[in-house]
Amino acid sequence: MEEDAARETFDVTGMTCAACSSRVQKAAERVPGVRSASVNLLKNSMELSYDGRPATLSAVSAAVDKAGYAAVPRSAGVPVAEGQGETASSSASAGGFVDPRRSAQRAIGEKRRQLMVSLAFSLPLFYLAMGPMLSWPLPPALAGEQNMMARALTQLLLCVPTLFANRHYFVMGFKTLLHLSPNMDSLIAIGSAASFAYSVANLYQMAFALGRSDLVGAHAAFHDLYFDSAGMILTLITLGKFFEARAKGRTTSAISTLMDLSPQEATLLRDGRELRVPTSQLKPKDRVVVRAGESVPADGVVEEGFASIDESAITGESLPVEKSVGSQVTGATVSRGGWFVMEVTAVGQDTALAGIIRLVDEATSSKAPIERQADRIAGVFVPVVMAISLLTLLAWLLVLAPGDFASAFNHAVSVLVISCPCALGLATPTAIMVGTERGAANGIMIKSAEALEEACGLDVVVLDKTGTVTEGRPRVMGLRLAHGVEEDELMGLAAALERKSEHLLAEAICSYADSHNIASEAEVKNFEQVAGGGLEADVAGHHVLAGNARLMGRRGVDISALQGEANEMAGRAQTVLFFAADGQTLGVVGVADNVKASSAAAVARLRGMGIRSVMLTGDQPQTAAVVARQVGVDEVVAGVLPGQKEEKLRELQGTGLKVAMVGDGINDAPALARADVGIAIGAGTDVAIESADIVLMRSDPADVATAIELSRATMRNIRQNLFWALFYNAICIPVAMGALMPLGISLNPMIGAAAMGFSSVFVVSNALRLFGWKPSVAPATAQPGFDSPSGEEGRSKEMKTKKLSIEGMMCNHCVAHVQEALEAVKGVENVRVSLGDKSATLDAGLLVRDEALEKAVADAGYTVISIA
C-alpha cells in the first residue's frame, strides 16, 4: 500500500531569479520519492510533497546543492526568533513558524551594506572615468594625458573593492554556470568579469605602449578601459536589488501580523497560585486565568467564570461573543470583560491561530497555473540570452563593424546586463502573496494560488441553503398534532429521537422540548439515518419515524390529514418535519431558518459581476422556493440528496461552465471537492473546510463576491506584471543588440544594468498596489488585526497631518487600542497606526491640541514619545 505523502518546507539560498527557482524545482522533482515540489522565489522557500523518508530529504538537499544552490529542511532545526524579544515569543506561541519579517529585514540589511560599500568605491570610479568627457575637474595628479596611467591604475584600485563587495554575483553566477544551469547572476558575472578582464588587458597595452613612447597607442588603449562599467554594473544591480528587497519586505505583513496576535505571557494557575509564564511553556491540561483586557494565550475550554470575548482577529466578527463554563475559547482572541479560568487544549502548532498561519503560508508558497507557464519561459530564458549575447558579439565583430572589438564587446555586455529574468519570476508570486494576504485581512482564507486564479473565471456559484444562505440556527415555528395526540407525547418522542442526530433541525426540536420542560430522555434503540429522508429508531417501545413526506410515503404512513397544514408551513418558508409512531401519524412540525441579512445583497453582487447563482438544497421544494424568492437566486434545485449535489455540479461543469460550490456541512464535502472552486463557510464543519479551496471566516455569503473580486484584481495585476516583464525584455534586448544604431541610439552597459535592476522594482511595486484593494461593497464588520500598507485616504480640508511616536505597543491588539483611542478624539480623521515603527499618523483639525492626543493614548495605556 502506498504511503501517504508527507510534506516538508525547505529554506533555499542562492536563488536570484525565475531561472533559479525553475532549476531548484526540477532538481528536487527528479529525486526518487518526491511527489511534487513548489519553489517560491519571493520567500526563498520550497514546499515538498514526498514519501516521508528522511533519506529522501537528504537526497533533495544533495540534488539542490549539485544544481548550485542550498536547501535545508525546516524540520532540521531553524532558529526561531533567537534573541529577538517580542518576535521570539510571538513566533514560538504561534506554533514555531519563522517570522518572515525577520528574513526580510535581514535581506534588506545585507543589501544596504553591500550597496553602501559599492557606492563608496564606484562613484569615485565613475567620476574619474567620465570626468574628462563631461569637463569635470580632476585632481592635478590624475588630470591630463601625461597622468593617464595613474588615472587608469586608480580606476583599477577602485574597481577591485567594488567587485569584492559584490562577489556573491560571481560566486553564484559561475557556480550555476559550471552546473550548466545559468541564472541571472551568471549574466551579471559574465558581463562584469568580461568588462574587468578586457580593461586589464587594455591596461597592459597602455603600459607596453608607454614603454615604447607610443602616446597614441596608449591613449587608444586608455579609451577602451571599462573599469567603470564593471563596477557600475554591479552597483546599479545592487541598488535595484536593495529597492526590490524593501518592496518584497512589505509583502510579509499578514503572517507577521498574525504572529503578533499571540500574547507573550500567560497567567498559569498551579497549586492555587498564579504564575506568569511565557506562553511557549504552556501544555495541554494546564489551567490558565484570563482577565478583562488580556489575550487568550492558547486554545481551551472555560472551566470557571464568564467573559465577553472579541474574536474579530480570528473570525472577523466584530461583536464580542459571550463565553461561559464549557465554552470553547481560541488563542489570540481578547477578553473585553469578565474573568475566567480555562483548561488548555491546544498549544503551538495545534492551535487555531497556527492553523490560519499555516494556511496563509501554504497559499503564498503554492503556484498558480499562470505562474507555471512563466516558470517554463524562465527555465530557458538565461541560456537564450547568453546565446543572443554571443551572436551579437560575432555579428558586430564580423559583419556590422569588422575589427571593432570595443563596439562589439559593448553591445554583447549590454545584452547580458539588460535582460531581466527577475521581473518574469517575480511577476506572479508577489501578486499572489499580496492578494492572499488581502484576503486574510478581509476574513477570506485562500488555500492555494490555483484557487485564487480559478475564482477569476467563475460562471456559476452554487449555494447550499442551510447555514450558507440562511442563519443555520432553525427554530420551531409551527406545530400541528394528529387527532388524539398530545403535544408532550409528540415532542417527547421527537426530541428523544432527534438527540441522536447532529443535524441543525434536530437542535431546533431538542431546544423546543427543553424550553417547554418536555421529558425526552426515553431509551433509543436501532437508530438509523435515512439519506435524504430523515430518522427512524425504536423509542420507548415504539418504532418512530421523523422526516419528510418522501420518507413517510416509503414507510407507508398516511399523512394526508396533515398535508394542508404542512403546505401552509412550507409556504411560509418553514421546513416541514412529519413524525409517526408504529405507522400512525403523530403530527407535523414547521422549523424555520431565517435568511442571512447579507444573502440577497451577495446574490445581487454576483449577478452584477455576470455570475449566475444556483441554490442547491435537500429541503422541500416549497420551502426552498420561498427562500429563493427572498434571496433572488437565478435557479433553485430542491430535494437533492448529498450525492446528487455532486452530480448537479458535474452536470453544470459538463456544459463547459466553471462552477464554485459554497457550503458548510458534511453533506457538502463531495460537492466542494468536485467544484472548480470549493468555498466553505467558516462556521461549518471541519470536513467541509478541509474539502474547500477557500474558507470564509465570517460565514458571510457576501464574502463569496468579495473573494471573486479579489481574484479578478489579483489576476489583473499578474497580467500587468507579466506584460511588463515580457515587453521590457522584448524591447530592451534588441536595443542593447544595436537595433536602433541607424537612428544613433545605443545603450551603455551601465544604463542596461540600471534598467535591469529597476525592472524588478517596478514589478514588485505594482504588486504592492494590491494592498490598497477594497471590496466593492464594504463588509459589515471591521477587520482589526492586520496592518494595511495602502495609500493615504481622502483628507478633509483644514486638516494637518501629525505623526506620533508611541511607546508600549507590543501586538496588533495594542494597535487596535491606540487606533480606537485616537479616533475617539474629536476632529481626528484617517488614523493609521503602524506596529513596525511604533507610530501613528493622523489628520487633525485646527482645534485638536497635542495634549488631547497624548491624553487619549495615555488613557489607552501607552505613552507618546513625540509628535511631529
ABEGO torsion letter per residue (X at the ends): XBBBBBBBBBBBBGBABAAAAAAAAAAAAABBGBABBBBBAAAGBBBBBBAGBAAAAAAAAAAAAAAGBBBBBAAAGBBBGBGAEAAAAAAAAAGGBBBAAAAAAAAAAAAAAAAAAAAAAAAAAAAAAAAAAAGBBBBAAABEAAAAAAAAAAAAAAAAAAAAAAAAAAAAAAAAAAAGBBBAAAAAAAAAAAAAAAAAAAAAAAAAAAAAGBAAAAAAAAAABAAAAAAAAAAAAAAAAAAAAAAAAAAAAAAAAAAAABBABBBBBBGGBBBBBBAAABBBGBBBBBBBGBBBABBBBBABEBBBBBAAAAAGBABBBBBBBGBBBBBGBBBABEBBBBBBABBEAABAAAAAAAAAAAAAABBBAAAAAAAAAAAAAAAAAAAAAAAAAAAAAAAABBGBAAAAAAAAAAAAAABBAAAAAAAAAAAAAAAAAAAAAAGBBBABAAAAAAAAABABBBBBABGAABAGBBBBABBBBBBGBBAAAAAAAAAAAAAABABAAAAAAAAAAAAAGBBAABBBBGBBBBBGAEBBBBBGGBBBBBEBAAAAAAAGBBAAAAAAAAAAAAAAGBBBBBBBBGGBBAEBBBBBBBBBAAAAAAAAAAAAAGBBBBBBBABBAAAAAAAAAAAGBABBBBGBBAAAAAAAAAAAAAAGBBBBBBBABAAAAAAAAABABBBBBAABBAAAAAABABBBAAGBAAAAAAAAAAAAAAAAAAAAAAAAAAAAAAAAAAAAAGAAAAAGBBBBAAAAAAAAAAAAAAAAAAAAAAAABBBABBBABBBBGBBBABBBBBBBBGBBBBBBBBBGBABAAAAAAAAAAAAABBGBBGBBBBAAAGBBBBBBBAABBAAAAAAAAAAAGBBBABBX
